[in-house]
Amino acid sequence: MRRGSTSEQGRGIVSLPSKVEGRAVVSRLTGAFLRAILMVAVIIMPSLMVPGTNSDTAQIVALLALCAGALTLFEYASTYPGLVEFRDAPPFNRIRFFSLFAMLFCLSIVARGQTNPTTATEFVTVIGTLIGQAIDFPYSPVRLIVLMLPEGASNADIAALRTAAGMTYLISLLSLVIFVVALRTSRWPAKGSAFNVWVNLPTFDPTAGGDVVTRLERDARFNIALGFLLPFLTPAVIQAASSLFGSVSVANDQTMIWTITAWAFLPSSLFMRGIAMGRVATMISTERQKNTRTSKEDALVAV
């Protein structure tokens, strides 16, 4: 048997585990490369779709896109975790990515329609206007973001900011609903396989002190609370800082697109992170109770 196996290795015959491991490596590298390309495409999308982007802005966007693409490539191609959370627990990052894509795409369409109107841009603008007017009620996040504009702002600027804020805020709410539905309809994050806390929560140190479940629940509540308050706090902070940095302007389309996207995307991401960490805490607590019950049953059988 040894001679046969030696001769097979000499003829270049690879064992089945080696083939499976090689396919897994190729699949991981291919997925990492594809994710990096998609990340670069999403970041440069507004500068490509919106006309009138100057060369300096295009260069800065290209540099940021390359950095984000390189980070994504290294994170998903590496075996060990880095900064990206829930890397091996889809669809957490997929929902966040499509939410970011939808926000940037819709705002780019609206901004493009101001100079190059088409049927598609007018349709998206009308839908965004209706959404913005529906959500623009007293003390709503959209009303607060509109109040950031200076007193002399034109009606066109107010309408443009209301449309952008209403559209992105609705997309963020829809992404939260989709994520919650995905949690309810599947066994996320485990889905029948082992869940590695270290790989999926690389910034969370389970050995830092205290019970892991308690710390996860505390972090979950903090992220949910911050995600709820951030859309209300951000306009107030920006308006308070307007005396130092100047008033908010929507004249630059790129600035408006990225500012409104960050205003809506960051709170929804914090909300999703809080919900996900709470789900992980519940999963760990359930496994502990199951193990304790099994240990008691084994002890009774031994007696």
Secondary structure as the mmCIF struct_conf table of DSSP 4:
data_model
#
loop_
_struct_conf.conf_type_id
_struct_conf.id
_struct_conf.beg_label_comp_id
_struct_conf.beg_label_asym_id
_struct_conf.beg_label_seq_id
_struct_conf.end_label_comp_id
_struct_conf.end_label_asym_id
_struct_conf.end_label_seq_id
HELX_RH_AL_P HELX_RH_AL_P1 ARG A 2 GLY A 10
TURN_TY1_P TURN_TY1_P1 ARG A 11 GLY A 12
HELX_LH_PP_P HELX_LH_PP_P1 ILE A 13 SER A 15
HELX_RH_AL_P HELX_RH_AL_P2 LEU A 16 MET A 49
BEND BEND1 VAL A 50 VAL A 50
TURN_TY1_P TURN_TY1_P2 PRO A 51 GLY A 52
HELX_RH_AL_P HELX_RH_AL_P3 SER A 55 ALA A 77
BEND BEND2 SER A 78 TYR A 80
BEND BEND3 LEU A 83 LEU A 83
BEND BEND4 GLU A 85 PHE A 86
TURN_TY1_P TURN_TY1_P3 ARG A 87 ASP A 88
BEND BEND5 ALA A 89 ALA A 89
TURN_TY1_P TURN_TY1_P4 PRO A 90 PRO A 91
HELX_RH_AL_P HELX_RH_AL_P4 PHE A 92 GLY A 113
TURN_TY1_P TURN_TY1_P5 GLN A 114 THR A 115
BEND BEND6 ASN A 116 ASN A 116
HELX_RH_AL_P HELX_RH_AL_P5 THR A 119 ILE A 135
TURN_TY1_P TURN_TY1_P6 PRO A 138 TYR A 139
HELX_RH_AL_P HELX_RH_AL_P6 PRO A 141 VAL A 146
TURN_TY1_P TURN_TY1_P7 LEU A 147 MET A 148
BEND BEND7 LEU A 149 LEU A 149
TURN_TY1_P TURN_TY1_P8 GLU A 151 GLY A 152
HELX_RH_AL_P HELX_RH_AL_P7 ASN A 155 THR A 185
BEND BEND8 SER A 186 SER A 186
TURN_TY1_P TURN_TY1_P9 TRP A 188 GLY A 192
BEND BEND9 SER A 193 SER A 193
HELX_RH_AL_P HELX_RH_AL_P8 VAL A 197 ASN A 200
TURN_TY1_P TURN_TY1_P10 PRO A 202 THR A 203
TURN_TY1_P TURN_TY1_P11 PRO A 206 THR A 207
BEND BEND10 ALA A 208 GLY A 210
HELX_RH_AL_P HELX_RH_AL_P9 VAL A 212 ALA A 240
TURN_TY1_P TURN_TY1_P12 ALA A 241 ALA A 241
HELX_RH_AL_P HELX_RH_AL_P10 SER A 242 PHE A 245
BEND BEND11 ALA A 251 ASN A 252
HELX_RH_AL_P HELX_RH_AL_P11 ASP A 253 ALA A 302
#
